[in-house]
């Protein structure tokens, strides 16, 4: 599924390179044209993996800029965040809150660390240790980004509505980030190994539902604002795409060596 998505972007890029503008670039500067074309090659690290790595770095750098902070502190963002938090607090039901408290623990750092260790051991036993690279990139990268973001922006949580107390800063949501980065990668592995199309589809829906539930649990319990969750989803997606791209490159390299 993800390979098809990446291939789609590659085909889209190939189509773009046939436009009159880029044809003109090819005539005047062939070196520049072919340098751009190589950015979408899935078989070389200098292609799609490096392109996505660059996007991840740019995305993380953008998060550290004052302009990004200015956007988060705009009147519209603050009003929307507060309105959503107040609304969810107003409709909170204790039994539902207890359910989402259980759901939100799936994004707990200890649960993620345990899942990371179990998955790593599984890959070692099954002699698929190259997959560990993707895990490291996705989990370690997203965790680092979250900590950097929290210490840069230092946005306070909606403590007046919180279901339970937490001392860390709010933006971005670590649970939402890791929901995409870690569970997204786990479901990617499961979908790839599934044989039937219906099973793949069911796994895809299950993965998306889990990610949405974890993110929503942070808002329902008022541990995070809407912008925190959306920011976490964005960061998690960047690391997920990067890790999958590196894995595909690694697999192509391994398969080429066996031929």
C-alpha positions, -999 to +999 in steps of 0.1 A: +000+000+000+027+025+010+049+014-018+021+021-042+016+056-026+053+064-030+053+050-065+023+072-073+042+103-062+071+091-083+049+087-114+034+121-106+069+135-105+077+118-138+046+134-154+057+168-140+091+164-156+074+162-190+058+196-187+070+224-210+087+243-182+109+214-171+115+204-207+130+239-210+151+233-179+163+200-194+174+218-226+192+246-208+205+228-178+205+190-182+225+185-149+198+203-129+170+184-146+185+150-139+194+160-103+158+167-097+146+135-114+169+114-092+152+127-061+123+103-067+143+071-072+132+044-047+161+022-054+188+046-042+192+063-008+201+095-026+166+093-042+133+092-024+147+083+010+170+114+010+142+135-004+119+125+024+147+130+049+152+165+037+114+172+040+115+158+076+144+181+085+127+211+069+095+202+087+113+200+120+132+232+113+100+250+105+086+239+138+115+257+155+110+290+137+093+320+153+068+322+124+055+288+134+051+299+170+033+330+158+008+309+139+001+288+170-004+320+191-028+336+166-062+346+180-080+321+157-059+291+168-063+299+205-100+305+202-105+272+183-083+252+207-102+266+238-136+261+222-129+225+214-115+218+248-144+235+265-169+216+244-154+182+250-152+189+287-189+199+287-200+166+272-175+144+291-191+113+306-172+094+333-177+059+318-165+072+283-136+091+300-125+058+316-126+041+282-105+068+266-081+067+296-074+031+287-070+040+250-046+068+257-023+045+276-015+029+242+006+060+235+023+059+269+061+059+265+065+027+285+039+009+263+057+021+232+091+011+246+078-023+254+063-027+219+096-015+204+116-041+223+091-069+215+090-060+178+128-058+176+132-092+192+107-106+167+126-092+137+159-106+151+143-141+156+127-140+121+161-128+106+146-095+094+168-073+114+169-047+086+134-037+096+148-025+129+162+005+110+127+017+102+116+013+139+146+033+151+140+061+126+103+063+133+103+060+171+135+077+180+131+105+154+095+113+165+104+111+202+133+136+197+111+159+177+084+160+203+108+168+231+124+196+210+090+210+202+078+210+238+109+228+250+108+254+222+071+264+224+064+257+261+027+258+255+007+250+286-019+222+287-057+228+291-052+221+329-086+236+338-103+208+320-077+180+323-089+145+333-056+139+351-025+161+358+006+161+336+036+184+341+050+184+306+042+211+280+015+206+254+027+211+218+031+188+200+012+158+214+036+129+220+008+104+221-005+115+187+030+117+171+039+082+183+005+068+173+013+076+137+050+069+138+050+036+157+016+021+152+015+033+116+047+013+110+035-018+128+003-018+107+024-012+076+043-045+084+010-063+090-006-051+058+024-061+038+024-096+052-014-101+048-023-123+018-059-113+011-071-079+000-099-079+025-074-085+053-052-057+041-082-033+040-093-044+075-059-038+088-057-004+072-090+006+087-080-008+121-047+011+120-064+044+111-090+039+138-064+033+164-045+064+155-076+085+155-088+071+188-054+078+205-054+114+192-090+119+201-085+105+236-059+133+243-086+159+234-115+142+251-095+139+284-084+175+277-047+166+281-040+184+247-055+210+225-067+202+189-036+219+175-013+197+196-029+166+182-028+178+146+008+189+150+016+154+164-001+137+135+019+158+110+053+151+127+045+114+131+035+112+094+069+127+083+089+102+104+066+073+092+071+081+055+108+085+060+112+052+078+092+033+052+111+049+024+144+039+039+130+003+045+120+001+008+155+012-003+171-013+021+150-041+008+158-033-028+194-032-019+192-067-002+172-081-031+197-068-057+226-084-037+208-118-038+204-117-076 
